[in-house]
Amino acid sequence: MSIEWVNRAIDDLRAWGRAREVEVDADEVRLLCDYASDYLNVNELGDFTPETFDELLLSIYPRKVIAPPESAPETVAAARTFVDYLSEAGRVSQGTVTRMRERLDDIAVRMPEALADPANFGMAKSLFSSIGPESLEQSIAIPSGELPDLGEAPCDCPGCTPLPAVRLAAPDDLRAALKSVPMLAEQPLPGEEDPLAAWAARVAHVIEEDTGGTITGSAELDEGLYDLFDMLYRLQVRVPVTVIAEYLGEIAGDGEIDLVDVLGRLEWCGMIRVTGDTAELTPPAVWALREHYLSLGVDAPQAPDLAEGDARGLIEGLLEGVPTELAEDDISRWLAGRGPGEAAAELLAAASGAPAVARGIAITIVDRLGAEAEPEVRAYLEDDELRPHAIHWLAARRLPAPPLTQDELLWVSVDMLALAMPAAEEDPEIFAENMAASGPTAHMIEEMWRVDHPDVVEVLELLGRSITDGTVAKAARKAAFKARSRAIR
């Protein structure tokens, strides 16, 4: 998905809402834009059509999002506000706006039924809604690490704090990005040098030399930029601006900080990009920082491009920990490099015999493919572990498929819960809430101990700890004991 246009659209939408005192459900609209980008080739706001909303709200949304039928009015209301914004901003013609509003009137009547119909559910959603909306929407349990405390600078010893591998933009893309850096428009790089080399020297000066407050407006804050950028380099994800504010507050001591001004100055320098309530290093900043580390003799590895490898390399790379946006881009480009059938065959071959999390990643990517991949998916009906997933894939596309047996249903339930375990351990309260809302019945849990799945004991123990209903939790603990005893025999 093209993250940039979506981010810009949401920022503009929020500003539009504030200016008119209109309540905007930005999260809901972002989800619709993300799906439009992922599945409907929408690359800018002007690409939205009345038919886009049909596909989004009656097909894709019911298939991907865990939401009760009664939530449909909220989603349609968010879409109506979005259309109002498209209209006033002149992103689509008034005739198109009129047809969009008419289409949303019809969708408002039909969407509750679409959300309630199991035939519309995508594979992951229909298998186990108790994993939670974020797990199913993100689809990939990518370990990205916890957010470090920005108030504590890392040890200066490279051996103690090795740098993570980073993904670098292509040189031509970096040179193009430098042309839009405001600072360089006012203070051009030396014309006789390679722009990237000159840019690296400029960044090294910013973080190493005494700039006396010319960067942030505060000499104290300028002195702390190295540690700030180093932390952002290590994180490789967007960081809440409130966290950056806390970090800068530690440096400033009793001095007051105009956070908006400081962030604006760092954006002006081309070092960070602020989107909504978060900030991250720009691609040119990442490149220049890595060049600086290398000049100091520090090992600064470069991450491989997962889109250029095979399915196993893609899955293993995602498992090693990739920021969400990079993961989405990797997956999209990997899929773009092969036809649906070829992609399905590669992914399912890599998933066969793999651990649950790796299998879950592969299955979820396959779930993005259309019916053109039917022959390749159907071939895995002969694979015991992948058969339940293949059945659901076929059924979700209304293609001929055998029914799931009770044993297969139990197995795939355990498999999906095994996929959810990392997220459940990280946030047990959210998992417990999801289980209370739509977890498996006590009867199903009582039978899970019979499932021949390598993670069945851990899954049942997780259920025993997480389920708030005492009777059901007791059933899970008893089933875990039986599964453990069965494994010992």
N, C-alpha and C positions, 0 to 999 in steps of 0.2 A: 504494500500500500504506500502511496505517496504521502508521507507524514507531513511534509512542509505545507502543502496546500490546506490540509485539514487543520493544522495548528493555526494558520493564518485566518482561516474561515471562522474558527471558534473564537479567536481573539476579537475579530471584527464583530462577530455576533454579540459577544458580551458587551463591547463598547456601544453597539447599537441599542442594546437593551437598557444599559445604564442611562444613555442620553434621553431615552423615551420613557424611563421608569417602567419598563416592561420586564416582567419576570421571565427569564430565559432558562430553560432546562438544558444547560450546555452539555452535561454528560450524556443525555439522551441523544442530542443532536450529533455529538461527536461519534457516538456509536453508529448512528445512521450514516454519517459521512464515511467512517471507516469501512463499513460494509459496502457502501456504494463504490468506494475505491477498490476494495479487495475483489469484489465479485461482479461488478457491473461496469467496469472500465470508466468510471467517473473520475476525471483528473482535475476538474475545476468546478466551481459552483455553477457555471453556465452549462455544464453537461447534464444537470438535473432536468428530468422531464416528468410529466405525470406518470408515465409507465415506470419510472424509477421507483416511485413510492409504492406502486403496486407490487413490484418485486421485493422491495425492502420489507414492507409491513405485512404482506400476506404470504410470502414464501421464505425469504431469508431469515427474517426476525423470528418467526415461529420455530424455524429449524435450529437456530443457533442460541437463542436467549431463553434462559429459564425465567419465565414470567407467568403469573396467573392470568387467566382471561380477563379478570376485572381490572388489570393494569392497562388494558388497551387504550382507554380514554386518555390516560396520561401521555402515552406514547404518541397518539394522534394529535393531542394538544401541542406537544413539543414540535411535531412536524408542521402544524399550522403556523406556529410562531416562526419557524424556520422559513416557511413560504412567505410570510409577511416581510421578513428580512430580505429575502431574495427579491421581492417586489420593490421595496423601498430603495434597496441598494442598486437597482437596475441590472441585476445579474441575469435575469430572464425577462422575456417580453411579457407584457400585460395579458396577452392572449394565453400564453403558457401558464401564467399565474392563475387565471380563471379556471383553466382545465385542471390544474393541480388541486385547487380548492374543491372542485366538483369531485375529483377522484378521491380526495380525503373524506368527503362526506360519505361516499360509498364504502371506503375502507373502514370507517368508524363502525359501520354496521357489521362488517364481515370479519374484522380482526379478532374479536373475542373467540369466535368459533375456530379460527385458524390456530390460535394459541392453545386451544383445548384439544385439538385433534392430534392424537399420537402419531398418525400417519405422516404428519408434517415434521415430526421431530428428527433432527439430525442424529447421527450415530451416538455421539457422546452424550447428548442431552437425553435421548430416549433410554440409554442404558442405565444411567444413574444420576438423577438430578441432585442427589444429596451431596455430591462432590462440591457443589456450589457454583454460582454464576461465574465468578472470576476464574476458577479453574477451568471450566468448560469454555469460557470465552477466550481466555488466553490459550487454552488448549495444550500448551506445552509447559511442563513443569521444569522450567529452565532455572537452574541454581545461579542466581546473580549475586549472592552474598548479602550480608547485612550492611546497612549504612554506617560507616565508621563515624566516630565522634570527631567532628571537624574542629572541636576545641583543642584537640591534642595533635600536635604536629608529629609526623612519623619519625622514627629513628633515622639519622642521617646515613647510617651504614647500609649500603646497598645489599649486603649479604643478609641483613636482618629483615629488610622489607623489599624483597624483589618486586620489580615492576610487572604488572600484568601485560599480557600481549594485547596490543591495540590494533584496531582496524584503521587503515589509512585510506583516505580518498585518493583517487588517481591524480597524478601531477597536473594534468590539464585542468581537472576540476578544481584543484587547489589554486592554480593561477587565476582561473576565472573568478573564484570566490574572493581573492584578494582585491579584485577590481571594485568590489562593493563594500570594502572596509572604509568607513568614513575617515578614520585617521590618515589613511594612505592617500585620500583625495586631497587632504590639506598638507600632509607631510609625505610627499611621494618617496618611494624607494629609489635608490641610486639607479639611474637608467642604464648604466653600463654593466650592471651585474644581473645574474639570473634572479628573477623575482623571488623565488623560493629561498635561495641562499640569503638574499638581503632581508627577507622577512624573518628568517631564523635568527639573524644577527639582531634585528630590531627586538624580537621577543626576548632574546638572551639579555639585552640591555635592560628591558623592562623589569625582569625578575632578578637580575643580579646586581645592577648598578644602583647608586643612590639617586633616585629620581625626584626626591624632595617634595613629593606630593603632586607632581604634575600628572600622574596617572589617575589616582583616586580622589585627589583634592586634600589628602592627608598624608604627611610624611610617614606617620606611624603605620598607616594602612599600606602604603607603598612597600614598606619593608616586609610586610607579611604576605605579599603576593605570591612569592615562590611556594610557600606552604599551601596556600589556598589552591593554586593551580595544580600543584602536585597531588593534592587530595582529589580534585576533580578528575585528573588524569587517571588516577587509580580506580575511581568509582565507575567511570564510563557510563553513567546513567544521569538522568536529570535529577537535580538536587533541589529540594524545597528552598525557596529564597529565605525562608525563616531560619533555616539551618545555617545558611551563609551569613545571615545577619548575626546570629549568635556567635559564629566564629569571628567575624569582624569586630563584634563587641568585645570579645576577649582581648583582641589586639589593641583596640582603642582605649581600653581601660575606662576611665571616667568620662572620656570625650564622647560627644554626641555624634551619631552617624546618620547622615541622610541616605538611607539605603537606596532609594529610588535614584538619587544622583550618582551614587557610587556604581550601581549596576549599569546605569546609563553610560557612564564613562568607560566601563570595561567593555560594554558593547561597542562603543565608539572606537575603541582600540582594536576591535576584531577578535577579542579573546573569548568572550562568552556570548551566548544567545539566550535571552530570557523569553520564555513562552508561558504566559499565564502566571502561575505561582511557582514556576520552577526555572532552573537555569542549567546550562551545560556548556562545556567547552566547544568552541567551533572546530570544524575539521582543520582549518589552517593552524589553530592553536595547538591541537593535538599533534600535528605534524611537526611544528616548530619545537614543542617541548621534547618530543622524542629525539629530534636532532640535537637538542641541548644535552639531554642525558647521554647520548652517544659521544658527544664531544668531551664529556667528563669521564668517559670510560665505563659508564654504567650500562649494564645489560638491559636493553629496552626492546624486548621481542615484538615482532609484528605478527598479528593474528592472520591465519590464512583466510582466504575468501571461501566460505563454505559453499557458495553457489557453484564453485568450479570443481568440487569433488563429487564422489559418488554418493549414493544414499546413505551408506554406512558412515562416511565421513561427515555428511550433513548432520546425521543424528548424534554422532559422538561429539561433534563440535557444539551442538546445541546443549548437550548434557554438561559440557565443561563450564557453561555459564556465559550467556550472551545477552546483552541488554535487549529488551523487548523489541525496540524499533529495528535494531540490526537483525534480530532473528526474523522478524517479519520480512525485511528486505531480502535476507538470504533465501528464505523459503520461496518468496515470489520469484526471484531471479532463477533459483534452481528449477522451479516448475516451468518457467518460461523457456528453459533450454531443452525441453523434451516434451513429447506428446503425452496426453493423459494416460494412455495405455502403458507407455514406457515408464512413466513416473510411478504408476501404481505397481508395476512389476518389480521395479528396483526397491521401492520402499517396503513392500510386503516381503520380499526376499530378505531384506535386512532385518525385518521385524520377527521373522520366523525363528523361534528359539531364543529370542532376546529377553532381557529382564523386562518387567512390567512397564517401567518408566520409559525405556527406549521404545518398547512396542507401542506405548501410548502416543509418543511423539509421531512415530511413523503412521499409525492409524489416523491420527487427527489431521495430518497433512493429506493423507489419501481422501479424507472426508471432504476436502476442498474440490476434488475432481468430479467432473460430470459423468453422465452415463456412458460416454465414449470409452471409459475404462472398464466397462462391464466384463469383457472376456477375461482380463487379467485378474480382476477381483474375484470373479466366479471360480477361477482356478484354485483359489485358496479355500474353497469349501472343503477340500480334502485335508487341510491342515487343522489338526485338533485345536490348537491355540487360537488360530486366526479365523476359524470357521464362524464363531458367533459374531465377530466383528464384520465379516464378509456378509453374513445374513442381514445384519442391520443396515449395512451400506446399500445392499440391493433393495431392501424393503423401503428404505427412505426415499429411494428414487422410483418407487412403484414398479420395480422390475421383478420378474418371477424369482421367488426365493423360498427355500424350505422353512418350515416353522422351527423356532427354537425349542429344543427339548428342555425339560425342567433342569436336567443336569447342566446343559449349556448355559441356561439362564443363571444358574448359581455360579458357574465358573466365571462368566463374564462380569457378574456383579463383584466377585472377589477381585477380578483383574482391574476393574475400574477403581475400586477402593484402594488397591495397591498403588495405582497411579496417583491417587490423591494423598497418599501418606506424607510425602514431604511437606505439602502445603498444610496438612492437618497438624503436623508436629510444630510447624512455624506459628500457626495461629489456631490453637485448639478451640478457642471460644467461637470463632466463626464456623468452624467445622461442626461443633456441637449444635449451633443454631440451625445449620443446614440439615443436620441429621434429625433434629427435632421436628423440622418442617416437612421433610420428605425422605426420611431414611427408610431402610428396609424393615419389614415387619418382623416381629419376634419369631414367627413361624419360619420365615426365610432364613433368619440368622441361625436358628436351631439346626437347620439342615446344612449350613455352610461348612461345618467341620468335615463333611464327607468329600469336599471338593479337592481334587488332586492338583493343587496349585502351590508353588513354592512359597508364596507369601501368605497363605491362609491363616497361619497362627498369628502373624503380626497384624493382619487385618482384623481378626476377631478380637485381639487384645486392644487394638485401637478403638474398636466399637465399644468394648467393655469400659474403657476409660472415658469415652466421649459422650455416649448416649445418656441423656438426663432422665429418661424414664427408667426407674429402678428395675422394673420387671424385664424390660428389653435388655438393659445393661447386664443383668444377671444371666440372661439367656446367652449373651455374647461371651461372657466369661466362662460359662459352662461349656459352650461350644469350643472355645479356645483350648480348654483343658482336654477335651476329647480329641481335638486335632493334634495337640502336642503328643498325647498318648498314642495316637494312631501313627504318628511319624516315628516314635521310638520303636514301635513294633516293626 
